[in-house]
Structures are given as structure tokens and as C-alpha cells.
């Protein structure tokens, strides 16, 4: 047999060996992928189970926003606002653009569980003192459990902030341009139980809008949004959420700041990344 023929046979054998090695390598990689995927699925199931158990133990709490106060309230340096702007009131710019108006809505937090909770209020939250002075909402605050037939377990505060007529006109102009409104009352409520391995619930609240608009014929004059026969009062000009969404954080240890991670099922979406070791 010629030397050329032996060389060709040798090259063919080398190629076959390389193909077999590649197949074996892919088989090992695939087996590793399946093993790792199985581990990920098992971990995700365990995490989901842990979250479910924490959900069962979490205190039942509701947070809702009541309809904002309308007509608009005039700001007062003496305490909580109580006087609405008179009907038909207008603001001549630039002379009266510094007049302040209050956007206000009551917020009700209810502890519907059988044990006390701790609530924290951050942002534009206020309460009225006995002499009607405006005070920041107390925080943190222990909210007792609701008593059968009683009023305990409920806390009422106000989400409110005051804005100049100029700032409210800027809200109107931003809405006309399709932009986010720059001026708003905002606050965050967080609730936790007394367990280190527990949960924290958080609600973000916002109250904004365009309660004043340009007068139809008087160029430098702004007026409150009037009543509309089909659309109702000027509340339609405000932006708010009566039932703000809740975010829940799950803790392995609240004291040490260790959160329970969210379960992720990534077998189908990331199989090629795992196969390539990415």
C-alpha cells in the first residue's frame, strides 16, 4: 500500500477521532446543563415556597387614598389649610403667581391583622394638632391590632403639599406637551411586623395635577378648573391612585439586611447561555 494511501487513512482516522471527541464533549456539557438547570429549578421552587410561607405570616394591611379635597384650598401660615379659594377665583400673572394652593388627600392605613405593626411615613405626610397646627406625620408609629367592633387599627394622615400658582401653571404646560408633571406631593408608607425573618410592605403615593388653567380670553389670567356638566368637578384635573400598589420585601434576616431573593425560572430562556458557560 502506497505511502499516500496510508497518509489519507491516518488523516481520516484523526478526523473521526476529533468528531467523536466533540460529540463526547457536547454530551458532557449537555449533562452538566441539565444538572445545573435541575438545581436552578429546585432552588426556585424552594424560594417560592419560602415566600409563600412568609406571605401566610405577614400582617394584613391596607392603604388607600380618599378623594382629594375640592375646591382647592388656600395655603395658610397659621396651620392646616381649611379655607377654599372662592368660586371663580383667578390669578393675574405675574402679580399673583406666588399665591400658594394646597393639594390634599386623606390617606387611611388599616391594620387588619391580629397583632401590632410598625408603620413609617416618609415624604409629604401631615396631621393636624389639636390647635389645627400642621405637624409632620409621626414616624415610626406603632399601629395596634384591630379590635372586634372597635376603631383601633386605623391611622389617618394627609398627603399634602402647597404650590405656587406659577408651579401649577407649569404642571399644565407640561401636560400640554405630554411631559411628566414636575410638581407633586409624594410620600412612601412602609409597614413591617416584629419578625426578623418577615416582610416589609411599601406603598408609594403621589398627588399632582393641573387644577388651574389659562382663562379662555384673558391672556395673563389663570383660573381654577370649572365644573363640567358631563365630566364633573375639577377633580378630573388631578392625578392620583385611590389604591396604590403594594411592594413586598421578603427577609432572611431584616436585622442583617439579608433579603430572600426572588425565584427565577430560566431553563427555557437561557439554555444556550448555560451551554456556552455564560
N, C-alpha and C positions, 0 to 999 in steps of 0.2 A: 504494500500500500504506500502511495507516494507521501512525501512529507507535507505537501499542500493539503492532502485529504485529512491527515492527522490534525493539522492545524485547524481546519474547519470544524472537525468533530470536537476538538478541545474548546473552541470558541462557542459552539452551540451548547456544550455542557455547562460552560460558565454562565451563559445567558439563562439557561434553565434553572441553575442554582440561584441566580440573582432573583428570578421571578418567584421561586419557592420561598426565598428569604423574605422578600417583600410581602408575600401573602401571609407568612408567619408573623411578621411584624404588625401587619394590619389586624390580624386576628387578636394578637396580644393587646393592641391599642383599643380595639373594639370591646374586648372583655373588660379592660380597665375602665372604659367609658361606661359600660353597663353597670359595673360595680359602683363607680362614683355616682352615677345617676340614681341608683337604688339608695345609696346613702343620703343623697340630697332629698329625695322624696321622703324617706323615713324621717329626716330631720324636720322637713316642712310639716309633715303630719304631726310630729311631736310638738312643734311650736304652735300650730293651730290648736292643738288640744290644750296646751298651757294657756293660751289666750282665752279659749272658751271657759276654762275654769276661773280665770280672773274676771271675765265678764259676769259669771254667775255670782261672784262675791262682791262685785262693785256696787256701791250705793246708787240707788235710782234717784237721779236729779234731773230736773227740767229747768230750762232757761228760756224765757220768752220776752219779746218786746211788745209793749202795748202801743196802740196807735199814737203817733206823735201829737203833741199839743198843737191845736189850731183853734183860733187865729194865732198868728205869730206873736211871741212875747217880746216886749221891750226889755232890754237888759237894765238891771238896777244895781248900783253900787252899794245899796243898803242890805242886800241879801238875795234870797231866791227870787227869780222873776215871777211876777204874778199878774202884771198888767199887760193885756194885749194891745198891739197897735190898733188905733181906732179904724173902723171901716173906711175904705177909700184913702188911707194914708199914703202919701207919696214922699219920695226923696229927691230933692233937687241936687244934681251933681254940678259942681264939686262941693257946694256948700254943706250938704248933709250926708256926704258919702262916708263920714266917720261915725254915724249913728249905729249903735250896736243892737243886734237882734239875736235872740236865743233860739236855737233848735233844741228841742227837749222831748224825750220819750221816757216813760217809766219802764224799768226792767224788773221782772219778777223771777226770783230764783226760788225753787221749791225743793226741799229735801223730802222725798217721798219714801225714804228708806227707814229702817228701824234703828238707826244709830246716828250719832252726830257726825258732821263732816266739817272740814275746814275750807272756807271759800276765800279767794283772793281777788281783789278788784284793782286792775291797773288801767290807767287812762282817764278818760273824761267822765268819771262817775262822781255823783254828788248826792248828798242827803240834806234835808232841812233840819236845822236845830229847832228847839222849842220856840226861840225868838225869831225864827224864819231866816237866821243866818245860813249862808251856803257853806257846807262843810264837805270835805272830801269823804267819799265812802270809806268806812273803816275797813282796814285790811292788814293782816288776815282777820277773818271773822269766823267764830265757831257757830255753826247753824245746827240747832238741836233737831232731833228726830221729830217727825210729825206725830202729834198726839191724836188718838181717835176722836174725831169730832172737834178738835181744837184748832187754833190758828198757828201753833208753833210749827217751825219747819219752813216758814216763808220769809224771805227778805225782799224788800223793795228799795231800789235805788233809782236814780235818774241818770240816763246817758244824756249829757247836755254840754253844749259849748256855745259861746257867743261870737258873732262875726259882724264885721262892719258891713254896711250896705255895699261898699266897694267890693269886698270879698265875695258877697253873694252875687253881685253882678258878674264877677269873674267866673263863678260857677256857671252862670247862664251862658256866658260866652264860650266856655269850654264845652258845654253840652252842644251848642250850636255847631261847633267844629268837630264833634264826635270824639272829644278827648275826655279822659277821666276828670272828675270834678276835684279841684285842688283843695277845697276847704270842706272839712267834715269833722264830726265828733266821732271818736273811735275809743274803743276800750276792749279789754280782754278779761274774761272771767275764768278762773281755774278752780277746780274742786278736787279734793283728794280725801281719801279715807285715812285711817290711822295705821294701816299696814305698810310695813317696809316692802313686802312683796305684794304690791297692789296696783292701783291705776290712778291716773290723773286725767280728768276730763277738762277740755278747754273749749271756750266759745269766743269767737271774735265778732264784735258788734260794731256797726257803723251806721251813722245817720248823717245824711247830706241832702243836697237837692238845690233847686233853683226857685225858691219861694217868692222872688221878686223878678219882674220882667220890665222891659222898656215900655213906656207909655206909647200908645199907638200913634199919637200925633205930636206929642211934646218931646222933642229930641233928647233933652238932657234930664228927663224926669223918669224915675223908676217907681213902679207900684207893686203892691202885693198881688200875687196870682188870684184872680177873681173866681167866684163860684161859677160853675158851668152847668147848664141845665141837664146835660147828659153825663158829664164826667164828674160832677160833684164838686166838693170843696177843693181848696188849694193843696190839700194833702197829696193830690195826684202829682204835684211838682217835686215831692220828696222821694229820696231813695233810702230804703231800709228793708230789713228782713225780720218779719214777726217771729219766725222760728229759726234762729241762726243755727247752722250746722255744728255738730259736736266733733271734736277731735279727741281720740283717746290714746294715751301713752301707757304702755304696759311696762312694769318694772320687775326686774330680777331683784334689784336692791335699790330702792329710792335713796337710801342713806348714802350709798356709794356711787350713785349716779349711773347705775348699770341698767340699761333698757333691755327688754326682751325683744329680740329682732323680729321683724315681720316674716312670716313663712313665704317662701318663693318657690314656685314650681317652674323649673327652667329646662326640663328634659327635652321638650319638643322644640323650643325656640333656640336653644344654644348647643344643640348636639354637635354641630360642626366645629364650634369653638373648643369644646371639650376634646373632640377627636384630634384636633391640632394642638392641644395643650395650651390654649389661650385662655 
